[in-house]
Amino acid sequence: MITIGAAVSVIWGTTMPSAEQRARNKADPQLPPRLLDDACGRQIGLLGESPTHGFGVSMRLKAELVRTVVERCHVDAVFFESGIYDFLKIEADLGSGRPVSPATLMSAVGLLWNNADVAPLTSFLADRANHGHLVLGGLDDQIGRGTYAQRSMAADLVRPLEGDSRTECLATLRTHTEWQYTADAPYSVNDRSRILDCLDRIRSRLPRSDTTDLAMTDSVARWLARDFPVDAGAAIDAQQFSARDASMFHNFQFLTARLSARSKVVVWTATVHSARDLSRVPGREGSRSLGSLIAREYGNHLFSLGMSAYSGTFARTGQPPAKLPDPPAASLEANALARAQEDLRYLAQHDLSALGAVPSRLMGTAFVAAPWDRVFDGVVVIREERPPSLFASGATPK
């Protein structure tokens, strides 16, 4: 069991904000003091958001939360639910004296969070990493579009091979990472076997000290292992979800093993992955989340945060917005904000426990009833959501 540092106490004023201040807060939400206390007081923080990845106010609040805990609470590692590959390349570049740009980091973070709400955070994180004050990492084994992993990783991985073996494996890997399959020649089990054979050849030529390329090849292999599932029954979604989260946990352990014993880590992810336990959530009973695996290993050193919204609209970046369904009167969201004046409210675990099993859209947009105190250590409810903010022309990170 790792050792956790003492909680960091943050003292804030208790006066009610003015109407003008509340208007500003809606555009730039303020962090509740109890949330900061809870997040600062644990060694590992899993920061969830709607699995739709379409809640822009939540993303903006999370970005501010990550920045604040890094600045005030001695957090020295930030991991994302993004491909491990680009982050390992960033780490290698930093080790060779090549700084990471905000644009490179934004690409590594991925398209789901490539928006104006998250961009200021990536600029901040890139600066901290460039000065040696922060470790950055990715947990996912999936390869995202427009990333180093899709464009260039194959050429780097095959370098230990020689001659025809290198040429063959480079073409095999690129066919998959760049998805060059066609209707006449679709991706098949045989294609996967050829890729896995190439990965085995690469691993056989790598020294055990080359942990970066070994981690990359192992992650690709775990990603491919979920293709062509034999069981096509109702449980397949849970099996696929659990296998992906087990792979993310494997990468989490790999990354944290290289940190100091007293390091503090925050993870940017979705609520379905940050959840401590999904066994009592209808429709998720058979799923084992990243949060449940970390909770089993690290116990109360973990802080798991969920985020939801009372009303508003949502959309993934660049997609048309849709209205959130109205919350039932007995829902967690209505209990949090229906009779309150705040633009957001933080429910600590004892607040969740007092509510009991109530409906919530923490797992998406549909409402399901669950004992949320068993699922999260705290939940933020936003009064009015909106889709992520698009970049102004020419304003993307450089």
C-alpha positions as CSV (number, residue, x, y, z in Angstrom):
1,M,0.0,0.0,0.0
2,I,1.4,3.4,-1.0
3,T,1.7,6.2,1.5
4,I,-0.5,9.2,1.2
5,G,0.5,12.7,2.2
6,A,-1.5,14.9,4.5
7,A,-4.6,16.6,3.2
8,V,-4.3,20.1,2.0
9,S,-6.8,22.5,3.5
10,V,-8.2,25.3,1.4
11,I,-10.0,28.2,3.1
12,W,-12.6,30.1,1.1
13,G,-15.1,32.8,1.9
14,T,-18.6,31.9,2.8
15,T,-20.6,34.9,1.5
16,M,-23.2,34.3,-1.2
17,P,-21.9,35.4,-4.7
18,S,-23.6,38.4,-6.3
19,A,-25.7,38.1,-9.5
20,E,-22.8,39.4,-11.5
21,Q,-20.4,36.9,-10.0
22,R,-22.9,34.1,-10.6
23,A,-23.1,35.1,-14.3
24,R,-19.3,34.9,-14.5
25,N,-19.3,31.6,-12.7
26,K,-21.6,30.1,-15.3
27,A,-18.9,30.8,-18.0
28,D,-16.0,30.0,-15.7
29,P,-17.2,27.7,-12.9
30,Q,-15.7,28.0,-9.4
31,L,-14.3,25.0,-7.5
32,P,-16.3,24.1,-4.4
33,P,-14.0,24.2,-1.3
34,R,-15.1,20.7,-0.1
35,L,-14.2,19.3,-3.5
36,L,-10.7,20.7,-3.3
37,D,-10.3,19.3,0.2
38,D,-11.4,15.9,-0.9
39,A,-9.3,15.9,-4.1
40,C,-6.2,17.2,-2.3
41,G,-6.5,14.7,0.6
42,R,-6.0,11.6,-1.5
43,Q,-3.0,10.3,-3.4
44,I,-4.9,9.2,-6.5
45,G,-7.8,11.1,-8.0
46,L,-10.0,9.7,-10.8
47,L,-11.9,12.6,-12.3
48,G,-15.0,11.5,-14.3
49,E,-17.3,13.2,-16.7
50,S,-20.3,12.1,-18.7
51,P,-19.5,9.1,-20.9
52,T,-21.1,11.1,-23.7
53,H,-18.0,13.3,-23.6
54,G,-20.2,16.1,-24.6
55,F,-20.4,18.3,-21.4
56,G,-18.4,21.4,-21.9
57,V,-18.9,23.0,-18.5
58,S,-17.8,19.8,-16.9
59,M,-14.7,19.8,-19.0
60,R,-13.9,23.4,-18.1
61,L,-14.4,22.7,-14.4
62,K,-12.2,19.6,-14.6
63,A,-9.5,21.5,-16.3
64,E,-9.5,24.1,-13.5
65,L,-9.6,21.3,-10.9
66,V,-6.6,19.6,-12.5
67,R,-4.6,22.8,-12.7
68,T,-5.5,23.7,-9.1
69,V,-4.5,20.4,-7.5
70,V,-1.3,20.5,-9.5
71,E,-0.5,24.0,-8.2
72,R,-1.7,23.7,-4.6
73,C,-1.8,20.0,-3.7
74,H,1.6,18.7,-4.8
75,V,0.2,16.5,-7.6
76,D,3.1,15.6,-9.8
77,A,1.6,13.2,-12.4
78,V,-1.5,13.7,-14.7
79,F,-2.8,10.7,-16.7
80,F,-5.5,10.8,-19.4
81,E,-7.9,8.2,-20.7
82,S,-6.0,8.5,-23.9
83,G,-3.5,6.3,-25.8
84,I,-0.4,5.5,-23.9
85,Y,1.7,5.7,-27.1
86,D,1.8,9.4,-27.7
87,F,2.6,10.1,-24.0
88,L,5.5,7.6,-24.1
89,K,6.8,9.4,-27.1
90,I,6.5,12.7,-25.3
91,E,8.4,11.3,-22.3
92,A,11.2,10.1,-24.6
93,D,11.4,13.5,-26.3
94,L,11.5,15.3,-23.0
95,G,14.3,12.9,-21.9
96,S,16.2,13.8,-25.0
97,G,15.8,17.5,-24.4
98,R,13.0,18.1,-26.9
99,P,10.2,20.1,-25.2
100,V,6.5,19.2,-25.8
101,S,4.3,21.8,-27.4
102,P,0.7,22.4,-26.3
103,A,-0.4,21.3,-29.8
104,T,1.5,18.0,-29.4
105,L,0.0,17.4,-26.0
106,M,-3.5,18.2,-27.3
107,S,-3.0,15.7,-30.0
108,A,-2.0,13.1,-27.4
109,V,-5.0,13.9,-25.3
110,G,-7.2,13.1,-28.3
111,L,-10.1,14.4,-30.3
112,L,-12.7,13.9,-27.5
113,W,-11.1,16.7,-25.6
114,N,-9.7,18.8,-28.4
115,N,-11.6,22.0,-27.6
116,A,-11.3,25.5,-26.1
117,D,-12.4,24.3,-22.7
118,V,-9.5,21.9,-22.3
119,A,-6.8,23.8,-24.3
120,P,-5.7,26.1,-21.5
121,L,-5.0,23.1,-19.3
122,T,-2.8,21.4,-22.0
123,S,-0.8,24.6,-22.3
124,F,-0.3,24.6,-18.5
125,L,0.6,20.9,-18.4
126,A,3.0,21.2,-21.3
127,D,4.8,24.1,-19.5
128,R,5.1,22.1,-16.2
129,A,6.3,19.0,-18.0
130,N,8.9,21.0,-19.9
131,H,10.3,22.3,-16.7
132,G,10.5,18.9,-15.1
133,H,7.7,19.5,-12.6
134,L,5.1,17.1,-13.9
135,V,4.9,13.6,-15.4
136,L,2.3,13.1,-18.1
137,G,0.8,9.8,-19.2
138,G,-1.9,8.0,-21.1
139,L,-3.7,4.8,-20.0
140,D,-5.6,3.6,-23.0
141,D,-4.4,0.9,-25.4
142,Q,-6.6,2.2,-28.3
143,I,-5.0,4.2,-31.1
144,G,-6.7,7.5,-31.8
145,R,-7.0,9.3,-35.1
146,G,-4.4,12.0,-35.9
147,T,-2.0,10.8,-33.2
148,Y,1.7,9.9,-33.3
149,A,0.5,6.3,-32.7
150,Q,-1.5,6.3,-35.9
151,R,1.0,8.2,-38.1
152,S,4.5,7.3,-37.0
153,M,4.6,4.6,-34.3
154,A,4.8,1.7,-36.7
155,A,8.1,2.9,-38.2
156,D,9.6,3.4,-34.8
157,L,8.5,0.0,-33.5
158,V,10.0,-2.0,-36.4
159,R,13.5,-0.5,-36.1
160,P,14.8,-3.6,-34.2
161,L,13.9,-5.8,-37.2
162,E,16.0,-6.2,-40.4
163,G,15.5,-6.7,-44.1
164,D,12.3,-8.2,-45.4
165,S,11.0,-8.8,-41.8
166,R,11.1,-5.0,-41.2
167,T,9.5,-4.2,-44.5
168,E,6.8,-6.7,-44.0
169,C,5.9,-5.8,-40.5
170,L,6.0,-2.1,-41.2
171,A,3.4,-2.6,-44.0
172,T,1.3,-4.9,-41.7
173,L,1.3,-2.4,-38.8
174,R,0.5,0.6,-41.0
175,T,-2.3,-1.2,-42.7
176,H,-4.0,-1.4,-39.3
177,T,-3.0,1.9,-37.7
178,E,-4.0,3.8,-40.8
179,W,-6.9,1.4,-41.5
180,Q,-6.1,0.7,-45.1
181,Y,-8.5,-2.2,-45.3
182,T,-11.1,-2.2,-48.1
183,A,-14.5,-3.8,-48.7
184,D,-12.8,-6.4,-50.8
185,A,-10.1,-7.0,-48.2
186,P,-11.6,-6.3,-44.8
187,Y,-9.9,-6.6,-41.4
188,S,-9.8,-10.3,-40.5
189,V,-8.6,-12.8,-37.9
190,N,-5.7,-13.6,-40.1
191,D,-4.8,-9.9,-40.3
192,R,-4.7,-9.8,-36.5
193,S,-2.6,-12.9,-36.4
194,R,0.0,-11.3,-38.7
195,I,0.1,-8.2,-36.5
196,L,0.6,-10.2,-33.4
197,D,3.3,-12.2,-35.0
198,C,5.1,-8.9,-35.9
199,L,4.7,-7.7,-32.3
200,D,6.3,-11.0,-31.1
201,R,9.2,-10.5,-33.5
202,I,9.7,-7.0,-32.3
203,R,9.6,-8.0,-28.6
204,S,12.1,-10.8,-29.2
205,R,14.6,-8.2,-30.4
206,L,14.1,-5.6,-27.7
207,P,16.2,-5.5,-24.6
208,R,14.3,-5.7,-21.3
209,S,15.6,-2.2,-20.6
210,D,13.6,-0.8,-23.5
211,T,10.5,-0.4,-21.4
212,T,8.9,2.2,-23.7
213,D,8.7,0.0,-26.8
214,L,7.8,-3.0,-24.8
215,A,4.9,-1.1,-23.2
216,M,3.8,0.0,-26.6
217,T,3.9,-3.5,-28.2
218,D,2.1,-5.0,-25.2
219,S,-0.6,-2.3,-25.3
220,V,-1.2,-2.9,-29.0
221,A,-1.5,-6.7,-28.4
222,R,-4.1,-6.1,-25.6
223,W,-6.0,-3.8,-27.8
224,L,-6.1,-6.4,-30.6
225,A,-7.1,-9.2,-28.2
226,R,-10.5,-7.6,-27.9
227,D,-11.2,-8.0,-31.6
228,F,-13.4,-10.8,-32.9
229,P,-14.9,-11.9,-29.5
230,V,-16.1,-15.5,-29.5
231,D,-19.1,-14.9,-27.2
232,A,-21.6,-12.7,-29.0
233,G,-24.2,-12.8,-26.2
234,A,-25.6,-10.0,-24.0
235,A,-22.5,-10.1,-21.7
236,I,-20.1,-9.1,-24.5
237,D,-20.3,-5.4,-23.8
238,A,-19.4,-5.9,-20.2
239,Q,-16.5,-8.2,-21.1
240,Q,-15.1,-5.8,-23.7
241,F,-15.5,-2.9,-21.2
242,S,-13.8,-4.9,-18.4
243,A,-10.9,-6.0,-20.7
244,R,-10.3,-2.4,-21.8
245,D,-10.3,-1.1,-18.2
246,A,-8.0,-4.0,-17.1
247,S,-5.6,-2.9,-19.8
248,M,-5.8,0.7,-18.6
249,F,-5.1,-0.5,-15.1
250,H,-2.1,-2.4,-16.4
251,N,-0.8,0.8,-17.9
252,F,-1.6,2.7,-14.7
253,Q,0.5,0.3,-12.7
254,F,3.3,0.6,-15.3
255,L,3.4,4.4,-15.1
256,T,3.0,4.7,-11.3
257,A,5.8,2.1,-10.7
258,R,8.2,4.7,-12.2
259,L,7.1,7.5,-9.9
260,S,8.3,8.1,-6.3
261,A,6.3,6.4,-3.5
262,R,4.9,9.7,-2.4
263,S,3.7,10.9,-5.8
264,K,0.2,12.1,-6.2
265,V,-1.7,11.3,-9.4
266,V,-4.9,12.6,-11.1
267,V,-6.5,10.8,-14.0
268,W,-8.8,12.5,-16.5
269,T,-11.5,10.0,-17.6
270,A,-15.2,9.3,-17.8
271,T,-17.5,8.3,-14.9
272,V,-17.9,4.7,-16.1
273,H,-14.1,4.3,-15.7
274,S,-13.7,6.4,-12.5
275,A,-16.4,4.5,-10.6
276,R,-15.3,2.6,-7.6
277,D,-17.9,-0.2,-8.1
278,L,-20.4,-0.7,-10.9
279,S,-22.0,-3.9,-9.5
280,R,-25.1,-2.0,-8.2
281,V,-25.6,0.1,-11.3
282,P,-28.4,-1.3,-13.5
283,G,-27.0,-2.4,-16.9
284,R,-23.4,-2.2,-15.6
285,E,-23.5,-5.1,-13.1
286,G,-21.0,-7.2,-14.9
287,S,-18.5,-4.5,-15.7
288,R,-15.2,-4.0,-13.8
289,S,-14.1,-0.5,-14.0
290,L,-10.6,1.0,-13.8
291,G,-11.7,2.7,-10.6
292,S,-12.7,-0.7,-9.0
293,L,-9.3,-2.1,-9.9
294,I,-7.5,0.9,-8.4
295,A,-9.8,0.8,-5.3
296,R,-8.9,-2.8,-4.7
297,E,-5.2,-2.0,-4.8
298,Y,-5.1,1.4,-3.1
299,G,-8.2,1.5,-1.0
300,N,-8.9,4.9,0.6
301,H,-6.0,6.5,-1.0
302,L,-8.3,6.8,-4.0
303,F,-10.7,9.7,-4.6
304,S,-13.3,8.9,-7.3
305,L,-15.3,11.9,-8.7
306,G,-18.5,11.7,-10.8
307,M,-20.0,14.6,-12.8
308,S,-23.5,15.2,-14.0
309,A,-25.9,18.0,-15.0
310,Y,-29.3,19.2,-14.0
311,S,-30.3,20.7,-17.4
312,G,-28.9,22.1,-20.7
313,T,-27.5,20.7,-23.9
314,F,-24.6,18.4,-24.8
315,A,-22.7,17.3,-27.9
316,R,-19.3,15.9,-28.7
317,T,-17.0,18.5,-30.2
318,G,-18.3,19.5,-33.6
319,Q,-21.5,17.6,-33.5
320,P,-25.1,19.1,-33.3
321,P,-26.3,19.8,-29.7
322,A,-29.1,17.8,-28.1
323,K,-31.2,18.7,-25.1
324,L,-30.7,16.8,-21.9
325,P,-33.9,15.0,-20.7
326,D,-35.5,16.7,-17.7
327,P,-34.5,15.1,-14.4
328,P,-37.1,13.2,-12.3
329,A,-38.1,15.0,-9.1
330,A,-36.5,12.3,-7.0
331,S,-33.2,12.3,-9.0
332,L,-29.8,13.1,-7.6
333,E,-29.6,16.1,-9.9
334,A,-33.0,17.5,-8.7
335,N,-32.1,16.9,-5.1
336,A,-28.8,18.7,-5.6
337,L,-30.1,21.8,-7.5
338,A,-33.9,22.1,-7.8
339,R,-34.2,24.2,-4.7
340,A,-30.7,25.7,-4.6
341,Q,-29.3,28.9,-6.1
342,E,-25.8,27.8,-7.0
343,D,-24.7,27.1,-10.6
344,L,-23.2,23.9,-9.4
345,R,-23.1,21.8,-6.3
346,Y,-20.7,19.3,-4.9
347,L,-22.1,16.3,-3.1
348,A,-19.6,14.6,-0.8
349,Q,-19.9,11.0,0.0
350,H,-22.0,11.5,3.1
351,D,-24.4,13.6,1.0
352,L,-24.7,10.8,-1.5
353,S,-25.2,8.3,1.4
354,A,-28.1,10.4,2.7
355,L,-29.8,10.3,-0.7
356,G,-29.8,6.6,-0.9
357,A,-30.5,4.8,-4.2
358,V,-31.9,7.5,-6.5
359,P,-32.0,8.0,-10.3
360,S,-29.1,9.8,-11.9
361,R,-27.6,10.4,-15.4
362,L,-24.1,9.9,-14.1
363,M,-23.7,6.9,-16.5
364,G,-24.8,8.8,-19.6
365,T,-28.1,10.7,-20.4
366,A,-30.6,8.1,-19.3
367,F,-31.5,7.9,-15.6
368,V,-30.8,4.8,-13.6
369,A,-31.2,4.4,-9.8
370,A,-28.2,3.2,-7.8
371,P,-26.6,3.8,-4.3
372,W,-24.2,6.4,-5.7
373,D,-22.2,6.6,-2.5
374,R,-20.9,3.1,-3.3
375,V,-20.0,4.2,-6.8
376,F,-18.2,7.6,-6.2
377,D,-16.6,9.4,-3.3
378,G,-18.1,12.7,-4.5
379,V,-20.3,14.0,-7.3
380,V,-20.5,17.5,-9.0
381,V,-23.8,18.5,-10.5
382,I,-23.8,21.4,-13.0
383,R,-27.0,23.4,-13.2
384,E,-26.8,24.1,-16.9
385,E,-24.6,22.2,-19.3
386,R,-23.5,23.1,-22.9
387,P,-21.5,21.4,-25.6
388,P,-17.7,21.9,-25.5
389,S,-16.5,25.3,-26.8
390,L,-15.0,25.3,-30.3
391,F,-11.7,27.0,-31.0
392,A,-11.9,30.5,-32.4
393,S,-10.3,30.8,-35.8
394,G,-6.5,30.5,-35.5
395,A,-6.7,29.9,-31.7
396,T,-5.7,26.3,-31.5
397,P,-2.7,25.5,-29.3
398,K,0.7,26.1,-30.9
